[in-house]
Amino acid sequence: MIDDHIKNNRLKVKIRPNSPKNQIRSWDKEKEQLNINIKAPPQKGKANKELINFMQKTLKKKVTITSGKTSKNKILNIS
């Protein structure tokens, strides 16, 4: 499912920190981004680290944040 939305090894995501659990909520067709819940708070990079770990486990690929380290909207590099 997620692989269909990765374009040029990039994936747009919007995260919701401080959520009850880590999970993929939905795909926003209009914005072409994946909506993801993340348990960690958006402090000192905790949500970013948890997002990377969650996505790496989900995709079984290396994931880095290309853009949006201080924003809820991010672009992930998938390799």
N, C-alpha and C positions, 0 to 999 in steps of 0.2 A: 504493500500500500504506500508506504512512505517513499520507497525507491522511485515510484512514478512521478513524484513531485521534485526530485533532485534534478536541477538543471545546471550543467557545466560544473558539477561537483559542489554546487551551492544549494542551500535550503534556507528559505526565509521562515523565521519563527517569531511568535509573540508569546512571551512567558507570563504566567501569573504566579509570582512568588508567594510564600506563606500559605500555600494550599495544603489541604489535608494529606495528599499523597502525590507522588510523581506519576503523571499520566498524560497521554496525548488526548486532548479534548476533542478537536475537530480540525477539518481543513476548511479555510476561508477561501472560497473560489474567487471572490471579488478581489481580495488583496493578495491572492496566491501565496498564502502563508499558513503554516501549521500552528495551531494554538495548543500550548502545553502548560500543564500545571506543574509547579516545582515546589517541594516542601520547604526548602531553605529560604531564609529571609534575604532581601536584597542588600546585604551589608558586607562590606569587605570582600566582595567577589564570591560569597558563599553560594548564591543562586547560580552564578555562572559555572562554578565548579560542579555543582550538582547537575546542572543541565548537560554539561559535557559528559559526565559519567553516565547519566541516564541515556543519552542519545548513543553513546558508544556501546552500551549494553544492548540497546534496542536494535541498532543497525549492524552491530558487530563490525564496525569500521572506525577508523580514527576520525575524531571530530574536533575542530577548533572554531573559535569565534573569530570571524573575519571583521565584523562590523557590529557596533551596538553594545559594547561592553558595559555601558552605564545606562542603557535603555531597555525597555521591555521588548522592543522590536530589535531582532538580531538577524544577522546573516551568518550561517554556519558553513564552514568548509568541510566537505566529506571526502575522505580519501581512503 
